[in-house]
Amino acid sequence: MAASDNLAITFLEAGQEQKHVTVNNALRALDSVVQLSVADKDLTSPPGSAPAAGTRYIVASTASGAWSGKETNIAAYQDGAWAFYVPVAGWQAFVEDEGRWYMFDGTSWLPALAVSPKQAYTTHAILEEETTLSGATTSTSIQIPDKGICIGVSSRVTEEVTGATTFDIGDGSTANLFGDDIGLTVGTTNNGVIDPTAYYSATSVVFTANGSNFTGGKVRTAIHYMTINAPTS
């Protein structure tokens, strides 16, 4: 039977019986791959417990079990079974457990905004954590990565900061690079935008207390950065 070029959706035939089966399969395919968002891209076999209907995954290498031989495919849990959809170059998917977009280049899923024919690519990513403040300074465990190009650090006070009168946010070299004299009350936000800056070693965000040391409080911080990756050949 004839099928569409990109999604391989089977066409209805003149005088075909059980037309609803073909139509429903087409709708399931569209439901699975349009506005594509997957739960995870690192599993090589189905999760231990059955996921909710409609949950999708990118199958990792080397796949086994019910996913054997389906590497890079979209695995969608439909009607109590797995259905697989083969991606083509240019597909994009939001990976929910990473909060990050990936692009399929015809061979691999890459964390990319753009991909060259030889797999050079550019990414845009965000790292986030909630940090408890104490002492004169507190550093995040998340870091601007080596050779990452930072465009800014945003923050929100999630638990009232105590001890200090205000605080600054920096990178360990410049105390107020991402913001200074930030307030202490819950809900206070700061968008620390900087000129795109390359870092050549992994670098934490550092909170510096003003007036007196931190005795408590929490701040949720997000590092906004880009990376570039060289061609593979």
DACOR-V362545 format. One record per backbone hydrogen bond with DSSP energy under -1.0 kcal/mol. NH is the residue of the N-H (numbers start at 1). CO is the residue of the C=O. Records with the same first field share a line. If there is no record, write none. Layout:
NH: CO + CO
//
This chain:
4: 9
11: 2
16: 13
21: 18
23: 19
24: 20
25: 21
26: 22
27: 23
28: 24
29: 25
30: 26
31: 27
32: 28
33: 29
34: 30
38: 94
39: 56
54: 77
55: 52
57: 75
58: 40
59: 73
60: 43
64: 44
67: 64
68: 65
70: 67
72: 59
73: 70
74: 85
75: 57
76: 83
77: 55
78: 81
81: 78
83: 76
85: 74
90: 104
91: 88
93: 102
94: 36
95: 100
96: 38
97: 39
98: 95
99: 95
100: 95
102: 93
103: 110
104: 91
105: 108
110: 103
112: 110
113: 122
116: 120
119: 116
121: 229
122: 114
123: 227
125: 225
127: 223
129: 221
131: 219
133: 217
135: 214
138: 207
140: 205
144: 203
147: 199
148: 145
149: 226
150: 197
151: 224
152: 224
153: 192
154: 222
155: 190
156: 220
157: 188
158: 218
159: 218
161: 184
162: 216
165: 210
167: 182
168: 208
169: 179
170: 206
171: 174
177: 174
178: 169
182: 167
187: 157
188: 185
190: 155
192: 153
193: 191
194: 151
197: 150
199: 148
203: 144
206: 170
207: 138
208: 168
209: 136
210: 166
212: 210
214: 135
215: 162
218: 159
219: 131
220: 156
221: 129
222: 154
223: 127
224: 152
225: 125
226: 149
227: 123
229: 121
232: 118
//
